[in-house]
């Protein structure tokens, strides 16, 4: 395997990981910010109040985007294994 191929494979792995993780992380970020603003406005400092909405959003987002995430990861794995088999 050449150095160019390894750099290309690493770049594709990082792009795929970012593409798969982005929707979930952005949703959790938005919910966390909204809950934090609510906590500041109401002066409620309960730590579990931030955890439960994030957990619910994570489960919902995985149910909504889970099949797409698995499809993207499957395509990446098949591509990587096919290209690696050529060496």
PyMOL Python script that loads the backbone (N, CA, C, O; Angstrom):
from pymol import cmd

cmd.read_pdbstr("""\
ATOM      1  N   UNK A   1       0.838  -1.183   0.000  1.00  0.00           N
ATOM      2  CA  UNK A   1       0.000   0.000   0.000  1.00  0.00           C
ATOM      3  C   UNK A   1       0.880   1.242   0.000  1.00  0.00           C
ATOM      4  O   UNK A   1       1.852   1.340   0.748  1.00  0.00           O
ATOM      5  N   UNK A   2       0.522   2.158  -0.834  1.00  0.00           N
ATOM      6  CA  UNK A   2       1.319   3.369  -0.947  1.00  0.00           C
ATOM      7  C   UNK A   2       0.897   4.386   0.106  1.00  0.00           C
ATOM      8  O   UNK A   2      -0.156   4.273   0.734  1.00  0.00           O
ATOM      9  N   UNK A   3       1.750   5.369   0.272  1.00  0.00           N
ATOM     10  CA  UNK A   3       1.465   6.423   1.239  1.00  0.00           C
ATOM     11  C   UNK A   3       0.250   7.245   0.797  1.00  0.00           C
ATOM     12  O   UNK A   3      -0.546   7.672   1.633  1.00  0.00           O
ATOM     13  N   UNK A   4       0.107   7.466  -0.498  1.00  0.00           N
ATOM     14  CA  UNK A   4      -1.042   8.220  -1.008  1.00  0.00           C
ATOM     15  C   UNK A   4      -2.354   7.503  -0.712  1.00  0.00           C
ATOM     16  O   UNK A   4      -3.343   8.131  -0.335  1.00  0.00           O
ATOM     17  N   UNK A   5      -2.353   6.187  -0.883  1.00  0.00           N
ATOM     18  CA  UNK A   5      -3.564   5.420  -0.591  1.00  0.00           C
ATOM     19  C   UNK A   5      -3.912   5.491   0.887  1.00  0.00           C
ATOM     20  O   UNK A   5      -5.080   5.637   1.249  1.00  0.00           O
ATOM     21  N   UNK A   6      -2.906   5.389   1.734  1.00  0.00           N
ATOM     22  CA  UNK A   6      -3.156   5.436   3.178  1.00  0.00           C
ATOM     23  C   UNK A   6      -3.702   6.802   3.599  1.00  0.00           C
ATOM     24  O   UNK A   6      -4.608   6.877   4.428  1.00  0.00           O
ATOM     25  N   UNK A   7      -3.159   7.872   3.036  1.00  0.00           N
ATOM     26  CA  UNK A   7      -3.670   9.208   3.346  1.00  0.00           C
ATOM     27  C   UNK A   7      -5.100   9.376   2.846  1.00  0.00           C
ATOM     28  O   UNK A   7      -5.934   9.975   3.526  1.00  0.00           O
ATOM     29  N   UNK A   8      -5.382   8.850   1.660  1.00  0.00           N
ATOM     30  CA  UNK A   8      -6.743   8.913   1.125  1.00  0.00           C
ATOM     31  C   UNK A   8      -7.710   8.124   2.015  1.00  0.00           C
ATOM     32  O   UNK A   8      -8.814   8.587   2.299  1.00  0.00           O
ATOM     33  N   UNK A   9      -7.294   6.942   2.448  1.00  0.00           N
ATOM     34  CA  UNK A   9      -8.148   6.113   3.301  1.00  0.00           C
ATOM     35  C   UNK A   9      -8.395   6.789   4.645  1.00  0.00           C
ATOM     36  O   UNK A   9      -9.508   6.741   5.168  1.00  0.00           O
ATOM     37  N   UNK A  10      -7.366   7.418   5.204  1.00  0.00           N
ATOM     38  CA  UNK A  10      -7.521   8.125   6.474  1.00  0.00           C
ATOM     39  C   UNK A  10      -8.463   9.313   6.325  1.00  0.00           C
ATOM     40  O   UNK A  10      -9.302   9.563   7.191  1.00  0.00           O
ATOM     41  N   UNK A  11      -8.320  10.044   5.220  1.00  0.00           N
ATOM     42  CA  UNK A  11      -9.206  11.190   4.973  1.00  0.00           C
ATOM     43  C   UNK A  11     -10.655  10.736   4.836  1.00  0.00           C
ATOM     44  O   UNK A  11     -11.559  11.352   5.400  1.00  0.00           O
ATOM     45  N   UNK A  12     -10.872   9.670   4.095  1.00  0.00           N
ATOM     46  CA  UNK A  12     -12.232   9.151   3.916  1.00  0.00           C
ATOM     47  C   UNK A  12     -12.815   8.659   5.238  1.00  0.00           C
ATOM     48  O   UNK A  12     -14.006   8.834   5.493  1.00  0.00           O
ATOM     49  N   UNK A  13     -11.990   8.049   6.074  1.00  0.00           N
ATOM     50  CA  UNK A  13     -12.468   7.580   7.376  1.00  0.00           C
ATOM     51  C   UNK A  13     -12.883   8.751   8.259  1.00  0.00           C
ATOM     52  O   UNK A  13     -13.918   8.694   8.923  1.00  0.00           O
ATOM     53  N   UNK A  14     -12.083   9.804   8.269  1.00  0.00           N
ATOM     54  CA  UNK A  14     -12.413  10.972   9.088  1.00  0.00           C
ATOM     55  C   UNK A  14     -13.655  11.694   8.572  1.00  0.00           C
ATOM     56  O   UNK A  14     -14.493  12.130   9.362  1.00  0.00           O
ATOM     57  N   UNK A  15     -13.777  11.820   7.263  1.00  0.00           N
ATOM     58  CA  UNK A  15     -14.961  12.475   6.681  1.00  0.00           C
ATOM     59  C   UNK A  15     -16.212  11.656   6.969  1.00  0.00           C
ATOM     60  O   UNK A  15     -17.255  12.214   7.309  1.00  0.00           O
ATOM     61  N   UNK A  16     -16.115  10.350   6.837  1.00  0.00           N
ATOM     62  CA  UNK A  16     -17.266   9.485   7.112  1.00  0.00           C
ATOM     63  C   UNK A  16     -17.663   9.558   8.580  1.00  0.00           C
ATOM     64  O   UNK A  16     -18.850   9.635   8.895  1.00  0.00           O
ATOM     65  N   UNK A  17     -16.691   9.533   9.477  1.00  0.00           N
ATOM     66  CA  UNK A  17     -16.994   9.623  10.906  1.00  0.00           C
ATOM     67  C   UNK A  17     -17.657  10.950  11.245  1.00  0.00           C
ATOM     68  O   UNK A  17     -18.612  10.985  12.021  1.00  0.00           O
ATOM     69  N   UNK A  18     -17.164  12.035  10.675  1.00  0.00           N
ATOM     70  CA  UNK A  18     -17.767  13.346  10.934  1.00  0.00           C
ATOM     71  C   UNK A  18     -19.174  13.430  10.355  1.00  0.00           C
ATOM     72  O   UNK A  18     -20.072  13.994  10.981  1.00  0.00           O
ATOM     73  N   UNK A  19     -19.368  12.873   9.170  1.00  0.00           N
ATOM     74  CA  UNK A  19     -20.680  12.921   8.532  1.00  0.00           C
ATOM     75  C   UNK A  19     -21.710  12.107   9.320  1.00  0.00           C
ATOM     76  O   UNK A  19     -22.869  12.508   9.423  1.00  0.00           O
ATOM     77  N   UNK A  20     -21.298  10.985   9.867  1.00  0.00           N
ATOM     78  CA  UNK A  20     -22.215  10.142  10.626  1.00  0.00           C
ATOM     79  C   UNK A  20     -22.513  10.749  11.997  1.00  0.00           C
ATOM     80  O   UNK A  20     -23.646  10.674  12.473  1.00  0.00           O
ATOM     81  N   UNK A  21     -21.521  11.341  12.626  1.00  0.00           N
ATOM     82  CA  UNK A  21     -21.702  11.864  13.982  1.00  0.00           C
ATOM     83  C   UNK A  21     -22.349  13.242  14.024  1.00  0.00           C
ATOM     84  O   UNK A  21     -22.942  13.606  15.039  1.00  0.00           O
ATOM     85  N   UNK A  22     -22.251  14.011  12.956  1.00  0.00           N
ATOM     86  CA  UNK A  22     -22.705  15.406  12.974  1.00  0.00           C
ATOM     87  C   UNK A  22     -24.175  15.594  13.332  1.00  0.00           C
ATOM     88  O   UNK A  22     -24.462  16.426  14.193  1.00  0.00           O
ATOM     89  N   UNK A  23     -25.127  14.878  12.729  1.00  0.00           N
ATOM     90  CA  UNK A  23     -26.528  15.132  13.086  1.00  0.00           C
ATOM     91  C   UNK A  23     -26.823  14.888  14.560  1.00  0.00           C
ATOM     92  O   UNK A  23     -27.541  15.661  15.195  1.00  0.00           O
ATOM     93  N   UNK A  24     -26.272  13.824  15.093  1.00  0.00           N
ATOM     94  CA  UNK A  24     -26.496  13.489  16.496  1.00  0.00           C
ATOM     95  C   UNK A  24     -25.864  14.525  17.422  1.00  0.00           C
ATOM     96  O   UNK A  24     -26.491  14.972  18.382  1.00  0.00           O
ATOM     97  N   UNK A  25     -24.633  14.899  17.132  1.00  0.00           N
ATOM     98  CA  UNK A  25     -23.944  15.869  17.979  1.00  0.00           C
ATOM     99  C   UNK A  25     -24.581  17.251  17.913  1.00  0.00           C
ATOM    100  O   UNK A  25     -24.667  17.941  18.929  1.00  0.00           O
ATOM    101  N   UNK A  26     -25.027  17.663  16.732  1.00  0.00           N
ATOM    102  CA  UNK A  26     -25.682  18.968  16.610  1.00  0.00           C
ATOM    103  C   UNK A  26     -27.004  19.003  17.368  1.00  0.00           C
ATOM    104  O   UNK A  26     -27.322  20.002  18.013  1.00  0.00           O
ATOM    105  N   UNK A  27     -27.772  17.927  17.297  1.00  0.00           N
ATOM    106  CA  UNK A  27     -29.038  17.877  18.029  1.00  0.00           C
ATOM    107  C   UNK A  27     -28.801  17.934  19.534  1.00  0.00           C
ATOM    108  O   UNK A  27     -29.517  18.634  20.249  1.00  0.00           O
ATOM    109  N   UNK A  28     -27.810  17.208  20.012  1.00  0.00           N
ATOM    110  CA  UNK A  28     -27.497  17.222  21.441  1.00  0.00           C
ATOM    111  C   UNK A  28     -27.003  18.601  21.865  1.00  0.00           C
ATOM    112  O   UNK A  28     -27.340  19.074  22.950  1.00  0.00           O
ATOM    113  N   UNK A  29     -26.211  19.245  21.021  1.00  0.00           N
ATOM    114  CA  UNK A  29     -25.722  20.589  21.319  1.00  0.00           C
ATOM    115  C   UNK A  29     -26.873  21.577  21.443  1.00  0.00           C
ATOM    116  O   UNK A  29     -26.913  22.370  22.384  1.00  0.00           O
ATOM    117  N   UNK A  30     -27.803  21.534  20.504  1.00  0.00           N
ATOM    118  CA  UNK A  30     -28.934  22.469  20.530  1.00  0.00           C
ATOM    119  C   UNK A  30     -29.802  22.237  21.759  1.00  0.00           C
ATOM    120  O   UNK A  30     -30.203  23.196  22.419  1.00  0.00           O
ATOM    121  N   UNK A  31     -30.095  20.988  22.075  1.00  0.00           N
ATOM    122  CA  UNK A  31     -30.910  20.695  23.256  1.00  0.00           C
ATOM    123  C   UNK A  31     -30.181  21.110  24.525  1.00  0.00           C
ATOM    124  O   UNK A  31     -30.798  21.650  25.443  1.00  0.00           O
ATOM    125  N   UNK A  32     -28.893  20.868  24.588  1.00  0.00           N
ATOM    126  CA  UNK A  32     -28.120  21.282  25.758  1.00  0.00           C
ATOM    127  C   UNK A  32     -28.136  22.786  25.957  1.00  0.00           C
ATOM    128  O   UNK A  32     -28.269  23.266  27.082  1.00  0.00           O
ATOM    129  N   UNK A  33     -28.001  23.532  24.866  1.00  0.00           N
ATOM    130  CA  UNK A  33     -28.054  24.990  24.970  1.00  0.00           C
ATOM    131  C   UNK A  33     -29.432  25.476  25.411  1.00  0.00           C
ATOM    132  O   UNK A  33     -29.537  26.366  26.255  1.00  0.00           O
ATOM    133  N   UNK A  34     -30.487  24.894  24.843  1.00  0.00           N
ATOM    134  CA  UNK A  34     -31.840  25.298  25.227  1.00  0.00           C
ATOM    135  C   UNK A  34     -32.129  24.993  26.696  1.00  0.00           C
ATOM    136  O   UNK A  34     -32.724  25.812  27.398  1.00  0.00           O
ATOM    137  N   UNK A  35     -31.714  23.831  27.154  1.00  0.00           N
ATOM    138  CA  UNK A  35     -31.927  23.476  28.559  1.00  0.00           C
ATOM    139  C   UNK A  35     -31.099  24.381  29.468  1.00  0.00           C
ATOM    140  O   UNK A  35     -31.569  24.776  30.535  1.00  0.00           O
ATOM    141  N   UNK A  36     -29.891  24.710  29.065  1.00  0.00           N
ATOM    142  CA  UNK A  36     -29.055  25.609  29.869  1.00  0.00           C
ATOM    143  C   UNK A  36     -29.668  27.000  29.960  1.00  0.00           C
ATOM    144  O   UNK A  36     -29.650  27.617  31.025  1.00  0.00           O
ATOM    145  N   UNK A  37     -30.210  27.497  28.848  1.00  0.00           N
ATOM    146  CA  UNK A  37     -30.880  28.802  28.876  1.00  0.00           C
ATOM    147  C   UNK A  37     -32.091  28.744  29.794  1.00  0.00           C
ATOM    148  O   UNK A  37     -32.345  29.682  30.550  1.00  0.00           O
ATOM    149  N   UNK A  38     -32.839  27.648  29.732  1.00  0.00           N
ATOM    150  CA  UNK A  38     -33.991  27.475  30.622  1.00  0.00           C
ATOM    151  C   UNK A  38     -33.559  27.438  32.084  1.00  0.00           C
ATOM    152  O   UNK A  38     -34.222  28.023  32.941  1.00  0.00           O
ATOM    153  N   UNK A  39     -32.464  26.761  32.372  1.00  0.00           N
ATOM    154  CA  UNK A  39     -31.966  26.691  33.743  1.00  0.00           C
ATOM    155  C   UNK A  39     -31.529  28.062  34.242  1.00  0.00           C
ATOM    156  O   UNK A  39     -31.782  28.409  35.396  1.00  0.00           O
ATOM    157  N   UNK A  40     -30.884  28.835  33.401  1.00  0.00           N
ATOM    158  CA  UNK A  40     -30.442  30.172  33.806  1.00  0.00           C
ATOM    159  C   UNK A  40     -31.648  31.071  34.039  1.00  0.00           C
ATOM    160  O   UNK A  40     -31.674  31.848  34.993  1.00  0.00           O
ATOM    161  N   UNK A  41     -32.638  30.967  33.173  1.00  0.00           N
ATOM    162  CA  UNK A  41     -33.819  31.826  33.295  1.00  0.00           C
ATOM    163  C   UNK A  41     -34.635  31.499  34.539  1.00  0.00           C
ATOM    164  O   UNK A  41     -35.199  32.397  35.165  1.00  0.00           O
ATOM    165  N   UNK A  42     -34.701  30.227  34.897  1.00  0.00           N
ATOM    166  CA  UNK A  42     -35.510  29.827  36.053  1.00  0.00           C
ATOM    167  C   UNK A  42     -34.680  29.600  37.313  1.00  0.00           C
ATOM    168  O   UNK A  42     -35.236  29.348  38.382  1.00  0.00           O
ATOM    169  N   UNK A  43     -33.386  29.685  37.202  1.00  0.00           N
ATOM    170  CA  UNK A  43     -32.443  29.477  38.302  1.00  0.00           C
ATOM    171  C   UNK A  43     -32.567  28.089  38.920  1.00  0.00           C
ATOM    172  O   UNK A  43     -32.364  27.913  40.122  1.00  0.00           O
ATOM    173  N   UNK A  44     -32.897  27.118  38.099  1.00  0.00           N
ATOM    174  CA  UNK A  44     -32.922  25.724  38.540  1.00  0.00           C
ATOM    175  C   UNK A  44     -31.551  25.136  38.230  1.00  0.00           C
ATOM    176  O   UNK A  44     -31.119  25.160  37.077  1.00  0.00           O
ATOM    177  N   UNK A  45     -30.869  24.616  39.222  1.00  0.00           N
ATOM    178  CA  UNK A  45     -29.515  24.096  39.028  1.00  0.00           C
ATOM    179  C   UNK A  45     -29.459  22.582  39.224  1.00  0.00           C
ATOM    180  O   UNK A  45     -28.518  22.066  39.828  1.00  0.00           O
ATOM    181  N   UNK A  46     -30.444  21.886  38.726  1.00  0.00           N
ATOM    182  CA  UNK A  46     -30.498  20.433  38.838  1.00  0.00           C
ATOM    183  C   UNK A  46     -29.724  19.802  37.677  1.00  0.00           C
ATOM    184  O   UNK A  46     -30.025  20.079  36.516  1.00  0.00           O
ATOM    185  N   UNK A  47     -28.744  18.969  37.973  1.00  0.00           N
ATOM    186  CA  UNK A  47     -27.892  18.388  36.940  1.00  0.00           C
ATOM    187  C   UNK A  47     -28.625  17.351  36.093  1.00  0.00           C
ATOM    188  O   UNK A  47     -28.321  17.191  34.911  1.00  0.00           O
ATOM    189  N   UNK A  48     -29.590  16.645  36.691  1.00  0.00           N
ATOM    190  CA  UNK A  48     -30.309  15.633  35.914  1.00  0.00           C
ATOM    191  C   UNK A  48     -31.224  16.267  34.879  1.00  0.00           C
ATOM    192  O   UNK A  48     -31.636  15.601  33.929  1.00  0.00           O
ATOM    193  N   UNK A  49     -31.547  17.539  35.048  1.00  0.00           N
ATOM    194  CA  UNK A  49     -32.403  18.226  34.087  1.00  0.00           C
ATOM    195  C   UNK A  49     -31.723  18.338  32.727  1.00  0.00           C
ATOM    196  O   UNK A  49     -32.409  18.369  31.706  1.00  0.00           O
ATOM    197  N   UNK A  50     -30.422  18.398  32.688  1.00  0.00           N
ATOM    198  CA  UNK A  50     -29.714  18.460  31.404  1.00  0.00           C
ATOM    199  C   UNK A  50     -29.526  17.074  30.798  1.00  0.00           C
ATOM    200  O   UNK A  50     -29.441  16.936  29.577  1.00  0.00           O
ATOM    201  N   UNK A  51     -29.460  16.062  31.633  1.00  0.00           N
ATOM    202  CA  UNK A  51     -29.159  14.716  31.149  1.00  0.00           C
ATOM    203  C   UNK A  51     -30.349  14.066  30.443  1.00  0.00           C
ATOM    204  O   UNK A  51     -30.187  13.485  29.370  1.00  0.00           O
ATOM    205  N   UNK A  52     -31.524  14.155  31.025  1.00  0.00           N
ATOM    206  CA  UNK A  52     -32.699  13.460  30.496  1.00  0.00           C
ATOM    207  C   UNK A  52     -33.086  13.948  29.092  1.00  0.00           C
ATOM    208  O   UNK A  52     -33.300  13.110  28.216  1.00  0.00           O
ATOM    209  N   UNK A  53     -33.188  15.265  28.833  1.00  0.00           N
ATOM    210  CA  UNK A  53     -33.522  15.687  27.460  1.00  0.00           C
ATOM    211  C   UNK A  53     -32.476  15.261  26.428  1.00  0.00           C
ATOM    212  O   UNK A  53     -32.824  14.900  25.303  1.00  0.00           O
ATOM    213  N   UNK A  54     -31.209  15.301  26.805  1.00  0.00           N
ATOM    214  CA  UNK A  54     -30.160  14.867  25.876  1.00  0.00           C
ATOM    215  C   UNK A  54     -30.286  13.380  25.571  1.00  0.00           C
ATOM    216  O   UNK A  54     -30.089  12.957  24.432  1.00  0.00           O
ATOM    217  N   UNK A  55     -30.612  12.595  26.577  1.00  0.00           N
ATOM    218  CA  UNK A  55     -30.794  11.160  26.380  1.00  0.00           C
ATOM    219  C   UNK A  55     -31.979  10.882  25.464  1.00  0.00           C
ATOM    220  O   UNK A  55     -31.899  10.030  24.579  1.00  0.00           O
ATOM    221  N   UNK A  56     -33.074  11.597  25.674  1.00  0.00           N
ATOM    222  CA  UNK A  56     -34.261  11.421  24.832  1.00  0.00           C
ATOM    223  C   UNK A  56     -33.958  11.813  23.386  1.00  0.00           C
ATOM    224  O   UNK A  56     -34.331  11.098  22.456  1.00  0.00           O
ATOM    225  N   UNK A  57     -33.281  12.947  23.199  1.00  0.00           N
ATOM    226  CA  UNK A  57     -32.938  13.391  21.846  1.00  0.00           C
ATOM    227  C   UNK A  57     -31.988  12.401  21.179  1.00  0.00           C
ATOM    228  O   UNK A  57     -32.110  12.143  19.981  1.00  0.00           O
ATOM    229  N   UNK A  58     -31.060  11.854  21.924  1.00  0.00           N
ATOM    230  CA  UNK A  58     -30.131  10.868  21.367  1.00  0.00           C
ATOM    231  C   UNK A  58     -30.877   9.638  20.861  1.00  0.00           C
ATOM    232  O   UNK A  58     -30.616   9.163  19.755  1.00  0.00           O
ATOM    233  N   UNK A  59     -31.796   9.127  21.659  1.00  0.00           N
ATOM    234  CA  UNK A  59     -32.562   7.946  21.252  1.00  0.00           C
ATOM    235  C   UNK A  59     -33.416   8.251  20.024  1.00  0.00           C
ATOM    236  O   UNK A  59     -33.464   7.456  19.086  1.00  0.00           O
ATOM    237  N   UNK A  60     -34.091   9.404  20.031  1.00  0.00           N
ATOM    238  CA  UNK A  60     -34.939   9.774  18.889  1.00  0.00           C
ATOM    239  C   UNK A  60     -34.102   9.946  17.622  1.00  0.00           C
ATOM    240  O   UNK A  60     -34.483   9.467  16.554  1.00  0.00           O
ATOM    241  N   UNK A  61     -32.970  10.625  17.740  1.00  0.00           N
ATOM    242  CA  UNK A  61     -32.119  10.839  16.567  1.00  0.00           C
ATOM    243  C   UNK A  61     -31.556   9.518  16.042  1.00  0.00           C
ATOM    244  O   UNK A  61     -31.432   9.339  14.831  1.00  0.00           O
ATOM    245  N   UNK A  62     -31.218   8.598  16.934  1.00  0.00           N
ATOM    246  CA  UNK A  62     -30.735   7.294  16.482  1.00  0.00           C
ATOM    247  C   UNK A  62     -31.842   6.511  15.785  1.00  0.00           C
ATOM    248  O   UNK A  62     -31.583   5.793  14.819  1.00  0.00           O
ATOM    249  N   UNK A  63     -33.069   6.645  16.268  1.00  0.00           N
ATOM    250  CA  UNK A  63     -34.186   5.983  15.595  1.00  0.00           C
ATOM    251  C   UNK A  63     -34.448   6.591  14.222  1.00  0.00           C
ATOM    252  O   UNK A  63     -34.769   5.878  13.272  1.00  0.00           O
ATOM    253  N   UNK A  64     -34.309   7.909  14.123  1.00  0.00           N
ATOM    254  CA  UNK A  64     -34.582   8.592  12.858  1.00  0.00           C
ATOM    255  C   UNK A  64     -33.440   8.396  11.863  1.00  0.00           C
ATOM    256  O   UNK A  64     -33.679   8.053  10.705  1.00  0.00           O
ATOM    257  N   UNK A  65     -32.209   8.609  12.303  1.00  0.00           N
ATOM    258  CA  UNK A  65     -31.058   8.580  11.404  1.00  0.00           C
ATOM    259  C   UNK A  65     -30.243   7.292  11.480  1.00  0.00           C
ATOM    260  O   UNK A  65     -29.235   7.168  10.784  1.00  0.00           O
ATOM    261  N   UNK A  66     -30.648   6.341  12.296  1.00  0.00           N
ATOM    262  CA  UNK A  66     -29.860   5.126  12.483  1.00  0.00           C
ATOM    263  C   UNK A  66     -29.639   4.330  11.216  1.00  0.00           C
ATOM    264  O   UNK A  66     -28.529   3.867  10.957  1.00  0.00           O
ATOM    265  N   UNK A  67     -30.684   4.167  10.426  1.00  0.00           N
ATOM    266  CA  UNK A  67     -30.530   3.380   9.195  1.00  0.00           C
ATOM    267  C   UNK A  67     -29.614   4.092   8.201  1.00  0.00           C
ATOM    268  O   UNK A  67     -28.825   3.451   7.507  1.00  0.00           O
ATOM    269  N   UNK A  68     -29.722   5.416   8.136  1.00  0.00           N
ATOM    270  CA  UNK A  68     -28.835   6.179   7.249  1.00  0.00           C
ATOM    271  C   UNK A  68     -27.382   6.056   7.712  1.00  0.00           C
ATOM    272  O   UNK A  68     -26.478   5.887   6.894  1.00  0.00           O
ATOM    273  N   UNK A  69     -27.162   6.141   9.028  1.00  0.00           N
ATOM    274  CA  UNK A  69     -25.807   6.021   9.570  1.00  0.00           C
ATOM    275  C   UNK A  69     -25.209   4.654   9.235  1.00  0.00           C
ATOM    276  O   UNK A  69     -24.054   4.556   8.820  1.00  0.00           O
ATOM    277  N   UNK A  70     -26.004   3.609   9.420  1.00  0.00           N
ATOM    278  CA  UNK A  70     -25.508   2.268   9.113  1.00  0.00           C
ATOM    279  C   UNK A  70     -25.231   2.093   7.626  1.00  0.00           C
ATOM    280  O   UNK A  70     -24.273   1.417   7.250  1.00  0.00           O
ATOM    281  N   UNK A  71     -26.055   2.692   6.781  1.00  0.00           N
ATOM    282  CA  UNK A  71     -25.828   2.609   5.334  1.00  0.00           C
ATOM    283  C   UNK A  71     -24.522   3.286   4.945  1.00  0.00           C
ATOM    284  O   UNK A  71     -23.749   2.745   4.154  1.00  0.00           O
ATOM    285  N   UNK A  72     -24.273   4.471   5.500  1.00  0.00           N
ATOM    286  CA  UNK A  72     -23.032   5.193   5.197  1.00  0.00           C
ATOM    287  C   UNK A  72     -21.820   4.402   5.687  1.00  0.00           C
ATOM    288  O   UNK A  72     -20.823   4.285   4.975  1.00  0.00           O
ATOM    289  N   UNK A  73     -21.905   3.861   6.896  1.00  0.00           N
ATOM    290  CA  UNK A  73     -20.788   3.080   7.430  1.00  0.00           C
ATOM    291  C   UNK A  73     -20.571   1.796   6.634  1.00  0.00           C
ATOM    292  O   UNK A  73     -19.432   1.379   6.422  1.00  0.00           O
ATOM    293  N   UNK A  74     -21.661   1.169   6.193  1.00  0.00           N
ATOM    294  CA  UNK A  74     -21.540  -0.046   5.383  1.00  0.00           C
ATOM    295  C   UNK A  74     -20.874   0.260   4.047  1.00  0.00           C
ATOM    296  O   UNK A  74     -20.010  -0.493   3.597  1.00  0.00           O
ATOM    297  N   UNK A  75     -21.272   1.361   3.411  1.00  0.00           N
ATOM    298  CA  UNK A  75     -20.659   1.742   2.140  1.00  0.00           C
ATOM    299  C   UNK A  75     -19.176   2.038   2.309  1.00  0.00           C
ATOM    300  O   UNK A  75     -18.363   1.668   1.462  1.00  0.00           O
ATOM    301  N   UNK A  76     -18.827   2.704   3.404  1.00  0.00           N
ATOM    302  CA  UNK A  76     -17.411   2.989   3.653  1.00  0.00           C
ATOM    303  C   UNK A  76     -16.629   1.696   3.866  1.00  0.00           C
ATOM    304  O   UNK A  76     -15.542   1.526   3.313  1.00  0.00           O
ATOM    305  N   UNK A  77     -17.179   0.788   4.665  1.00  0.00           N
ATOM    306  CA  UNK A  77     -16.482  -0.467   4.942  1.00  0.00           C
ATOM    307  C   UNK A  77     -16.307  -1.293   3.671  1.00  0.00           C
ATOM    308  O   UNK A  77     -15.238  -1.854   3.432  1.00  0.00           O
ATOM    309  N   UNK A  78     -17.356  -1.365   2.861  1.00  0.00           N
ATOM    310  CA  UNK A  78     -17.243  -2.115   1.603  1.00  0.00           C
ATOM    311  C   UNK A  78     -16.215  -1.491   0.673  1.00  0.00           C
ATOM    312  O   UNK A  78     -15.438  -2.199   0.033  1.00  0.00           O
ATOM    313  N   UNK A  79     -16.210  -0.172   0.600  1.00  0.00           N
ATOM    314  CA  UNK A  79     -15.233   0.521  -0.243  1.00  0.00           C
ATOM    315  C   UNK A  79     -13.812   0.281   0.255  1.00  0.00           C
ATOM    316  O   UNK A  79     -12.909   0.001  -0.533  1.00  0.00           O
ATOM    317  N   UNK A  80     -13.621   0.391   1.557  1.00  0.00           N
ATOM    318  CA  UNK A  80     -12.281   0.202   2.125  1.00  0.00           C
ATOM    319  C   UNK A  80     -11.791  -1.228   1.922  1.00  0.00           C
ATOM    320  O   UNK A  80     -10.634  -1.447   1.564  1.00  0.00           O
ATOM    321  N   UNK A  81     -12.671  -2.201   2.151  1.00  0.00           N
ATOM    322  CA  UNK A  81     -12.264  -3.595   1.983  1.00  0.00           C
ATOM    323  C   UNK A  81     -12.015  -3.941   0.519  1.00  0.00           C
ATOM    324  O   UNK A  81     -11.106  -4.713   0.211  1.00  0.00           O
ATOM    325  N   UNK A  82     -12.808  -3.381  -0.376  1.00  0.00           N
ATOM    326  CA  UNK A  82     -12.608  -3.624  -1.806  1.00  0.00           C
ATOM    327  C   UNK A  82     -11.279  -3.046  -2.275  1.00  0.00           C
ATOM    328  O   UNK A  82     -10.544  -3.692  -3.022  1.00  0.00           O
ATOM    329  N   UNK A  83     -10.973  -1.828  -1.835  1.00  0.00           N
ATOM    330  CA  UNK A  83      -9.710  -1.208  -2.228  1.00  0.00           C
ATOM    331  C   UNK A  83      -8.526  -1.914  -1.585  1.00  0.00           C
ATOM    332  O   UNK A  83      -7.471  -2.040  -2.207  1.00  0.00           O
ATOM    333  N   UNK A  84      -8.683  -2.375  -0.351  1.00  0.00           N
ATOM    334  CA  UNK A  84      -7.586  -3.061   0.329  1.00  0.00           C
ATOM    335  C   UNK A  84      -7.333  -4.432  -0.288  1.00  0.00           C
ATOM    336  O   UNK A  84      -6.205  -4.925  -0.270  1.00  0.00           O
ATOM    337  N   UNK A  85      -8.377  -5.049  -0.833  1.00  0.00           N
ATOM    338  CA  UNK A  85      -8.210  -6.369  -1.447  1.00  0.00           C
ATOM    339  C   UNK A  85      -7.378  -6.292  -2.723  1.00  0.00           C
ATOM    340  O   UNK A  85      -6.803  -7.293  -3.151  1.00  0.00           O
ATOM    341  N   UNK A  86      -7.312  -5.121  -3.326  1.00  0.00           N
ATOM    342  CA  UNK A  86      -6.526  -4.958  -4.546  1.00  0.00           C
ATOM    343  C   UNK A  86      -5.030  -4.935  -4.300  1.00  0.00           C
ATOM    344  O   UNK A  86      -4.250  -4.991  -5.251  1.00  0.00           O
ATOM    345  N   UNK A  87      -4.617  -4.856  -3.054  1.00  0.00           N
ATOM    346  CA  UNK A  87      -3.183  -4.786  -2.754  1.00  0.00           C
ATOM    347  C   UNK A  87      -2.648  -6.118  -2.334  1.00  0.00           C
ATOM    348  O   UNK A  87      -1.458  -6.242  -2.044  1.00  0.00           O
TER     349      UNK A  87
END
""", "prot")
cmd.dss("prot")
cmd.show_as("cartoon", "prot")
cmd.util.cbc("prot")
cmd.orient("prot")
